[in-house]
């Protein structure tokens, strides 16, 4: 039995064969149990290694932000690609979200005779949570897949190796610039989402109750202060760092030809979205603890 366990652990490339042997040395465990325990251990080890590599990759991005050259020209180009070319998507999504939220909010507040609170409620819902989160998820889908596919294609076609052969810092030029551009573009896109969402809410209210533009936005901003706007918007800087670094990491280390490029693009969207949602929950709790009353 010990030989069987050791061979199984060796085949699965895990270093836990001695630990597994301790479980079966008294004969209480069967090899059938080990057939699924060992893969779980191997998967756990691979996951820890992957997160460690990602953390080192992100730490390198932060370190490069203090080292020359800063590649301002490339950063501006990436801001245009990531920010400006995502603006149409964000604006349309904001209009749709504003209309839907306004309709649902009206259906709820009408029961309490509080229709006049619809603009304020919609503004708070957009600025506090809906705007930043939806913007992050939309950018994750559009930009995350693009970065993963672009860098993955450059990796498998050896374009990154060609840049390095010309004494160009490929990490600085390709990765750092995209991550910084994501961190800068996300707050701007979030502001656009908030504004177009309020416009969508105004369009819905104007159609239903013939509310004037001035009255609607006066009520929208009557209770909304900069202290309500700044923390949620700054939260999207972290969202941008997550999207940019995760997508760049997967694309920069892609392998396996065209299949690997597709896998990098898909994983960029999925993992960036998951990390973004988890970070959103953690950041809301942190901001609430650090700045009481801000949420």
KOLVEX-952066 format. One line per 3 residues: number of its first residue (from 1); their letters; for each residue x, z, y of N, C-alpha, C. Coordinates in steps of 0.2 Angstrom, whole numbers, plus 5000, padded with zeros to 4 digits. Last residue first. Example, Ala and Ser with C-alpha at 12.3 -4.5 7.8 and 13.67 -1.06 7.14 Angstrom:
<sites>
2 = sa = 5064:5035:4989:5068:5036:4995:5064:5039:5000; 5066:5039:4972:5062:5039:4978:5066:5039:4984
</sites>
This chain:
<sites>
295 = xxx = 4895:5020:5278:4892:5016:5273:4885:5019:5273; 4901:5029:5286:4902:5022:5288:4898:5017:5283; 4900:5042:5283:4895:5039:5287:4896:5032:5289
292 = xxx = 4918:5045:5282:4911:5047:5281:4906:5044:5286; 4930:5037:5277:4926:5037:5283:4919:5039:5282; 4934:5041:5264:4939:5041:5270:4935:5041:5276
289 = xxx = 4922:5039:5256:4926:5046:5256:4931:5046:5262; 4918:5026:5259:4914:5032:5260:4917:5039:5260; 4930:5020:5255:4928:5020:5262:4923:5025:5264
286 = xxx = 4929:5022:5241:4935:5025:5245:4933:5025:5252; 4917:5016:5237:4918:5023:5236:4924:5026:5241; 4920:5003:5241:4915:5006:5244:4915:5014:5243
283 = xxx = 4931:5001:5232:4932:5001:5239:4926:5004:5243; 4925:5001:5219:4930:5006:5221:4931:5007:5228; 4916:4990:5220:4914:4997:5219:4919:5002:5221
280 = xxx = 4926:4980:5223:4921:4981:5228:4918:4988:5227; 4933:4980:5211:4937:4982:5217:4931:4984:5223; 4924:4974:5203:4926:4981:5201:4930:4984:5208
277 = xxx = 4922:4962:5209:4916:4966:5208:4919:4973:5207; 4935:4956:5207:4932:4957:5214:4926:4962:5214; 4937:4956:5193:4941:4960:5197:4938:4962:5204
274 = xxx = 4927:4946:5191:4927:4952:5188:4931:4958:5192; 4932:4935:5198:4926:4938:5200:4925:4945:5197; 4945:4933:5192:4944:4935:5199:4938:4938:5201
271 = xxx = 4941:4929:5179:4944:4936:5180:4944:4938:5188; 4934:4917:5181:4931:4923:5178:4934:4929:5180; 4943:4909:5189:4936:4910:5191:4933:4917:5188
268 = xxx = 4954:4909:5180:4955:4911:5187:4948:4913:5190; 4949:4904:5168:4951:4911:5168:4952:4913:5176; 4948:4890:5172:4942:4894:5170:4943:4902:5171
265 = xxx = 4961:4887:5175:4956:4886:5180:4950:4890:5179; 4968:4889:5163:4970:4893:5169:4964:4893:5174; 4961:4879:5155:4961:4887:5153:4962:4891:5159
262 = xxx = 4966:4868:5161:4959:4869:5161:4957:4877:5160; 4979:4869:5158:4977:4869:5165:4970:4870:5166; 4979:4869:5144:4982:4875:5148:4979:4875:5155
259 = xxx = 4976:4856:5142:4971:4861:5140:4973:4868:5143; 4986:4849:5147:4980:4848:5151:4975:4854:5148; 4999:4860:5142:4997:4854:5144:4990:4854:5148
256 = xxx = 5004:4874:5140:4999:4870:5135:4996:4864:5137; 5003:4886:5153:5007:4882:5147:5001:4878:5143; 5004:4894:5168:5001:4890:5164:5005:4887:5159
253 = xxx = 5009:4902:5179:5012:4903:5172:5008:4900:5167; 5002:4898:5190:5009:4898:5190:5012:4898:5183; 4989:4901:5186:4991:4894:5187:4998:4893:5186
250 = xxx = 4989:4915:5186:4986:4911:5180:4989:4904:5180; 4993:4918:5199:4997:4920:5193:4995:4916:5187; 4983:4912:5207:4990:4909:5207:4994:4912:5201
247 = xxx = 4972:4920:5203:4972:4913:5202:4979:4910:5202; 4977:4933:5208:4975:4932:5201:4975:4924:5199; 4980:4930:5222:4985:4933:5217:4984:4931:5210
244 = xxx = 4967:4926:5227:4973:4922:5228:4979:4924:5222; 4959:4937:5224:4957:4930:5222:4964:4926:5222; 4965:4948:5229:4964:4948:5222:4963:4941:5220
241 = xxx = 4966:4944:5243:4972:4946:5239:4971:4945:5232; 4952:4944:5246:4956:4938:5246:4963:4939:5242; 4948:4957:5244:4945:4952:5240:4950:4946:5240
238 = xxx = 4956:4963:5255:4957:4964:5248:4955:4959:5243; 4948:4957:5265:4955:4955:5264:4958:4957:5257; 4935:4963:5263:4936:4956:5260:4944:4954:5261
235 = xxx = 4936:4974:5270:4936:4975:5263:4938:4968:5260; 4934:4971:5283:4941:4972:5281:4942:4972:5273; 4920:4971:5282:4924:4964:5283:4931:4965:5281
232 = xxx = 4917:4984:5280:4915:4979:5275:4919:4973:5276; 4923:4990:5293:4925:4992:5286:4923:4987:5281; 4916:4983:5304:4923:4982:5303:4925:4984:5295
229 = xxx = 4902:4985:5305:4904:4979:5303:4912:4979:5301; 4900:4998:5309:4896:4996:5303:4899:4989:5300; 4907:4999:5320:4909:5004:5314:4906:5002:5308
226 = xxx = 4900:4991:5329:4906:4989:5326:4909:4993:5320; 4883:4993:5324:4889:4994:5328:4895:4991:5325; 4866:4991:5325:4872:4989:5321:4878:4989:5326
223 = xxx = 4854:4992:5331:4857:4998:5327:4863:4997:5324; 4852:4980:5337:4850:4986:5340:4853:4992:5337; 4853:4968:5331:4859:4971:5333:4858:4978:5337
220 = xxx = 4840:4964:5328:4845:4964:5323:4851:4968:5324; 4833:4965:5340:4832:4970:5335:4837:4970:5329; 4839:4954:5346:4839:4960:5349:4838:4966:5344
217 = xxx = 4835:4944:5337:4842:4946:5337:4843:4952:5341; 4822:4943:5340:4824:4944:5333:4831:4947:5333; 4821:4941:5353:4818:4947:5351:4821:4948:5344
214 = xxx = 4827:4928:5354:4830:4933:5358:4827:4940:5355; 4818:4920:5346:4825:4920:5345:4828:4927:5348; 4802:4927:5342:4807:4923:5346:4814:4924:5344
211 = xxx = 4791:4924:5328:4796:4928:5332:4801:4924:5336; 4781:4919:5320:4782:4916:5326:4786:4921:5331; 4780:4924:5307:4777:4928:5312:4778:4925:5319
208 = xxx = 4785:4913:5299:4779:4917:5296:4776:4921:5302; 4795:4906:5306:4789:4902:5302:4783:4907:5301; 4802:4917:5310:4799:4913:5315:4794:4908:5312
205 = xxx = 4807:4922:5298:4802:4926:5302:4799:4922:5307; 4815:4911:5294:4809:4913:5289:4804:4917:5294; 4824:4910:5304:4820:4905:5302:4814:4907:5298
202 = xxx = 4830:4923:5303:4826:4921:5309:4822:4915:5308; 4837:4922:5291:4831:4927:5292:4827:4925:5298; 4846:4912:5294:4841:4910:5289:4835:4915:5290
199 = xxx = 4853:4919:5304:4850:4913:5306:4844:4911:5301; 4859:4929:5295:4854:4931:5300:4850:4925:5303; 4867:4920:5288:4862:4924:5285:4856:4926:5289
196 = xxx = 4876:4916:5298:4871:4911:5295:4865:4914:5291; 4882:4928:5299:4879:4925:5305:4874:4920:5302; 4888:4931:5287:4883:4936:5290:4879:4932:5295
193 = xxx = 4896:4919:5285:4890:4921:5280:4885:4926:5283; 4905:4921:5295:4901:4915:5295:4895:4916:5290; 4911:4933:5290:4908:4933:5297:4903:4927:5297
190 = xxx = 4917:4928:5279:4912:4933:5278:4908:4933:5285; 4926:4919:5284:4921:4916:5280:4915:4921:5279; 4935:4928:5289:4932:4923:5293:4926:4920:5290
187 = xxx = 4939:4936:5278:4935:4939:5283:4932:4934:5288; 4946:4925:5270:4940:4928:5268:4936:4932:5273; 4957:4920:5277:4951:4916:5277:4945:4920:5275
184 = xxx = 4967:4929:5274:4965:4928:5281:4958:4925:5281; 4968:4929:5260:4967:4936:5263:4965:4935:5271; 4971:4916:5258:4965:4919:5255:4963:4925:5259
181 = xxx = 4984:4915:5264:4978:4911:5267:4972:4914:5264; 4991:4923:5255:4990:4925:5262:4984:4921:5265; 4991:4915:5244:4988:4922:5244:4987:4924:5251
178 = xxx = 4997:4903:5248:4990:4903:5246:4987:4910:5246; 5010:4908:5251:5006:4905:5256:4999:4905:5254; 5015:4913:5238:5014:4917:5244:5009:4914:5249
175 = xxx = 5015:4901:5230:5011:4906:5228:5009:4911:5235; 5023:4890:5236:5016:4889:5232:5012:4895:5232; 5034:4896:5242:5030:4890:5245:5023:4889:5242
172 = xxx = 5038:4907:5235:5036:4908:5242:5032:4902:5244; 5040:4900:5222:5035:4906:5223:5033:4907:5230; 5050:4891:5225:5043:4889:5223:5038:4894:5224
169 = xxx = 5061:4888:5236:5058:4894:5233:5051:4893:5231; 5071:4875:5233:5065:4877:5236:5062:4883:5233; 5082:4868:5227:5083:4874:5231:5077:4876:5235
166 = xxx = 5078:4858:5219:5080:4856:5226:5081:4862:5230; 5074:4864:5208:5080:4861:5208:5083:4858:5214; 5062:4869:5212:5067:4874:5212:5074:4870:5211
163 = xxx = 5054:4857:5212:5055:4860:5218:5061:4865:5218; 5055:4855:5198:5058:4850:5202:5059:4853:5209; 5047:4865:5193:5054:4865:5191:5058:4860:5196
160 = xxx = 5035:4861:5198:5038:4867:5201:5045:4867:5199; 5033:4850:5191:5034:4849:5198:5037:4855:5201; 5030:4849:5177:5037:4851:5179:5038:4850:5186
157 = xxx = 5017:4849:5173:5021:4842:5174:5027:4843:5177; 5014:4862:5172:5014:4858:5165:5018:4851:5167; 5014:4866:5186:5018:4869:5181:5019:4865:5175
154 = xxx = 5004:4858:5192:5011:4857:5194:5016:4860:5189; 4993:4863:5185:4995:4856:5184:5002:4855:5186; 4993:4876:5190:4994:4874:5183:4996:4867:5181
151 = xxx = 4991:4874:5203:4997:4877:5201:4998:4875:5194; 4978:4868:5202:4983:4865:5206:4990:4867:5203; 4970:4877:5195:4971:4871:5192:4977:4867:5195
148 = xxx = 4971:4889:5203:4973:4889:5196:4974:4882:5193; 4965:4884:5215:4972:4886:5215:4975:4886:5207; 4952:4880:5210:4957:4875:5213:4964:4877:5213
145 = xxx = 4947:4892:5206:4948:4887:5201:4952:4882:5204; 4947:4899:5219:4951:4902:5213:4952:4896:5208; 4938:4891:5227:4946:4892:5228:4950:4894:5222
142 = xxx = 4925:4893:5220:4928:4886:5223:4936:4886:5223; 4924:4906:5215:4922:4900:5211:4925:4894:5214; 4929:4914:5226:4932:4914:5219:4930:4908:5215
139 = xxx = 4920:4910:5235:4927:4908:5236:4930:4909:5230; 4908:4917:5230:4908:4909:5231:4915:4907:5232; 4913:4930:5229:4911:4927:5223:4911:4919:5224
136 = xxx = 4914:4933:5243:4920:4933:5238:4919:4930:5232; 4901:4931:5248:4907:4927:5250:4913:4927:5245; 4895:4941:5241:4893:4934:5240:4898:4929:5242
133 = xxx = 4901:4952:5247:4901:4951:5240:4900:4944:5238; 4899:4951:5262:4906:4951:5259:4906:4950:5251; 4884:4950:5262:4888:4945:5264:4895:4945:5261
130 = xxx = 4879:4962:5255:4878:4956:5253:4883:4950:5255; 4885:4974:5263:4887:4972:5256:4885:4965:5254; 4884:4975:5277:4886:4980:5273:4889:4978:5266
127 = xxx = 4878:4963:5282:4885:4965:5284:4888:4970:5280; 4866:4962:5275:4871:4957:5275:4878:4959:5277; 4859:4974:5277:4860:4972:5271:4866:4966:5270
124 = xxx = 4859:4974:5292:4862:4979:5288:4864:4977:5281; 4850:4963:5294:4857:4963:5297:4861:4968:5293; 4838:4967:5287:4842:4961:5285:4849:4961:5287
121 = xxx = 4835:4978:5295:4836:4979:5288:4840:4973:5285; 4833:4972:5308:4838:4977:5307:4840:4978:5300; 4822:4963:5305:4828:4960:5307:4834:4965:5306
118 = xxx = 4812:4973:5300:4815:4967:5296:4821:4965:5298; 4805:4982:5308:4812:4984:5305:4815:4978:5301; 4793:4977:5310:4797:4976:5315:4804:4978:5313
115 = xxx = 4785:4980:5299:4788:4973:5299:4793:4973:5305; 4780:4992:5293:4787:4992:5297:4789:4985:5297; 4769:4996:5285:4768:4994:5292:4774:4994:5296
112 = xxx = 4772:4997:5272:4773:5003:5276:4771:5002:5283; 4771:4985:5267:4767:4990:5263:4767:4996:5268; 4780:4977:5273:4773:4977:5275:4769:4982:5272
109 = xxx = 4792:4979:5267:4790:4983:5273:4783:4983:5275; 4791:4970:5256:4792:4977:5255:4789:4981:5261; 4790:4957:5261:4785:4959:5256:4785:4967:5255
106 = xxx = 4801:4957:5270:4795:4958:5273:4789:4960:5268; 4811:4956:5260:4811:4962:5264:4804:4963:5267; 4808:4944:5255:4808:4950:5250:4807:4956:5254
103 = xxx = 4811:4936:5266:4805:4936:5263:4803:4942:5258; 4824:4939:5269:4819:4941:5274:4812:4941:5270; 4831:4935:5257:4831:4942:5259:4825:4944:5264
100 = xxx = 4829:4921:5259:4826:4925:5253:4826:4932:5254; 4835:4918:5271:4828:4916:5270:4825:4921:5264; 4849:4922:5268:4845:4925:5273:4837:4924:5273
97 = xxx = 4852:4914:5257:4852:4921:5256:4848:4924:5262; 4852:4901:5264:4848:4903:5259:4847:4910:5257; 4862:4904:5274:4855:4902:5276:4850:4903:5270
94 = xxx = 4873:4906:5265:4871:4911:5270:4864:4910:5272; 4875:4893:5259:4873:4899:5255:4870:4905:5259; 4878:4886:5270:4872:4884:5267:4870:4890:5262
91 = xxx = 4891:4892:5273:4885:4892:5278:4878:4891:5275; 4898:4891:5262:4897:4897:5264:4891:4897:5269; 4900:4877:5262:4897:4880:5256:4894:4887:5258
88 = xxx = 4906:4875:5274:4900:4872:5273:4896:4875:5267; 4918:4882:5272:4914:4884:5277:4907:4881:5276; 4928:4877:5264:4923:4881:5261:4918:4883:5266
85 = xxx = 4937:4871:5273:4933:4867:5268:4928:4871:5264; 4942:4882:5280:4938:4877:5284:4934:4873:5278; 4949:4890:5270:4944:4892:5274:4939:4887:5277
82 = xxx = 4957:4882:5262:4953:4887:5259:4947:4889:5263; 4963:4872:5270:4960:4870:5264:4955:4875:5261; 4967:4880:5281:4962:4875:5282:4959:4873:5276
79 = xxx = 4975:4889:5275:4969:4892:5278:4964:4886:5279; 4985:4879:5271:4981:4882:5266:4975:4886:5269; 4990:4877:5284:4987:4871:5280:4983:4874:5274
76 = xxx = 4995:4889:5287:4990:4886:5291:4987:4881:5287; 5005:4890:5277:5000:4895:5278:4994:4892:5282; 5014:4880:5281:5010:4879:5275:5005:4884:5274
73 = xxx = 5019:4885:5293:5015:4879:5293:5011:4878:5287; 5025:4897:5290:5019:4897:5294:5015:4891:5294; 5035:4903:5281:5031:4897:5279:5024:4897:5283
70 = xxx = 5044:4913:5282:5037:4915:5282:5032:4909:5281; 5060:4914:5273:5055:4911:5278:5048:4913:5277; 5060:4932:5275:5060:4925:5278:5062:4920:5272
67 = xxx = 5050:4945:5269:5056:4941:5269:5055:4934:5272; 5038:4951:5268:5043:4954:5273:5050:4950:5273; 5031:4945:5258:5028:4945:5265:5033:4948:5270
64 = xxx = 5038:4948:5246:5039:4942:5250:5037:4941:5257; 5031:4960:5242:5038:4960:5244:5040:4954:5248; 5019:4955:5239:5019:4959:5244:5026:4960:5247
61 = xxx = 5022:4947:5228:5019:4944:5234:5020:4948:5240; 5027:4956:5219:5032:4952:5222:5029:4948:5228; 5016:4963:5216:5021:4967:5220:5026:4962:5223
58 = xxx = 5009:4953:5209:5006:4955:5215:5011:4959:5219; 5018:4953:5198:5017:4947:5201:5014:4948:5208; 5016:4966:5193:5023:4964:5195:5022:4958:5200
55 = xxx = 5003:4964:5189:5005:4969:5194:5012:4968:5197; 5004:4954:5179:5000:4953:5185:5002:4958:5190; 5012:4962:5169:5014:4956:5172:5011:4954:5179
52 = xxx = 5002:4972:5166:5009:4973:5169:5012:4967:5172; 4992:4964:5161:4991:4968:5167:4997:4970:5170; 4999:4960:5149:4996:4955:5154:4995:4958:5161
49 = xxx = 5002:4972:5143:5007:4968:5145:5005:4963:5150; 4989:4976:5140:4993:4980:5144:4999:4976:5147; 4985:4965:5131:4981:4967:5137:4985:4971:5142
46 = xxx = 4994:4967:5120:4994:4961:5124:4990:4962:5131; 4989:4980:5116:4996:4979:5118:4997:4973:5123; 4976:4976:5112:4977:4981:5117:4984:4981:5120
43 = xxx = 4979:4967:5101:4975:4965:5107:4976:4970:5113; 4985:4976:5092:4989:4970:5095:4986:4968:5101; 4975:4985:5089:4981:4987:5092:4985:4982:5096
40 = xxx = 4966:4976:5083:4964:4979:5089:4970:4982:5093; 4973:4971:5072:4972:4967:5077:4970:4970:5084; 4973:4984:5065:4979:4981:5068:4978:4976:5073
37 = xxx = 4960:4987:5062:4963:4991:5066:4969:4988:5069; 4956:4977:5052:4954:4976:5059:4957:4981:5064; 4964:4980:5041:4963:4973:5043:4960:4972:5050
34 = xxx = 4963:4994:5039:4969:4991:5043:4968:4984:5045; 4952:4994:5031:4951:4997:5038:4957:4994:5042; 4957:4988:5020:4951:4985:5023:4951:4988:5030
31 = xxx = 4966:4998:5014:4968:4992:5018:4963:4988:5022; 4959:5014:5018:4960:5008:5014:4963:5003:5018; 4964:5031:5019:4962:5025:5022:4963:5019:5018
28 = xxx = 4969:5042:5011:4962:5042:5014:4959:5036:5017; 4982:5042:5007:4977:5039:5003:4970:5039:5005; 4991:5048:5015:4988:5052:5010:4983:5049:5006
25 = xxx = 4996:5037:5022:5000:5040:5018:4997:5045:5013; 4988:5031:5032:4986:5030:5025:4991:5033:5020; 4993:5035:5044:4986:5036:5043:4984:5035:5035
22 = xxx = 5006:5032:5044:5004:5039:5044:4997:5040:5042; 5006:5019:5045:5007:5022:5038:5005:5029:5038; 5003:5017:5058:4998:5016:5054:4999:5019:5047
19 = xxx = 5016:5021:5063:5010:5025:5065:5004:5024:5060; 5024:5011:5058:5025:5018:5056:5019:5022:5057; 5018:4999:5065:5017:5000:5057:5019:5007:5055
16 = xxx = 5017:4996:5078:5014:5002:5076:5014:5003:5068; 5021:4985:5084:5027:4990:5083:5024:4996:5080; 5015:4969:5080:5014:4975:5083:5020:4980:5080
13 = xxx = 5014:4956:5074:5018:4957:5079:5017:4963:5083; 5006:4953:5063:5003:4953:5069:5007:4955:5075; 5016:4954:5053:5013:4947:5054:5009:4947:5061
10 = xxx = 5019:4968:5054:5024:4963:5056:5021:4956:5057; 5007:4973:5049:5009:4975:5056:5014:4970:5058; 5007:4968:5036:5001:4966:5041:5003:4967:5048
7 = xxx = 5019:4973:5031:5018:4966:5031:5013:4964:5036; 5015:4987:5031:5020:4985:5035:5020:4977:5036; 5004:4987:5022:5003:4989:5029:5009:4986:5033
4 = xxx = 5010:4983:5010:5005:4979:5013:5004:4980:5020; 5019:4993:5008:5022:4987:5009:5017:4982:5013; 5010:5004:5006:5014:5004:5012:5017:4997:5013
1 = x = 5004:5000:4994:5000:5000:5000:5004:5000:5006
</sites>
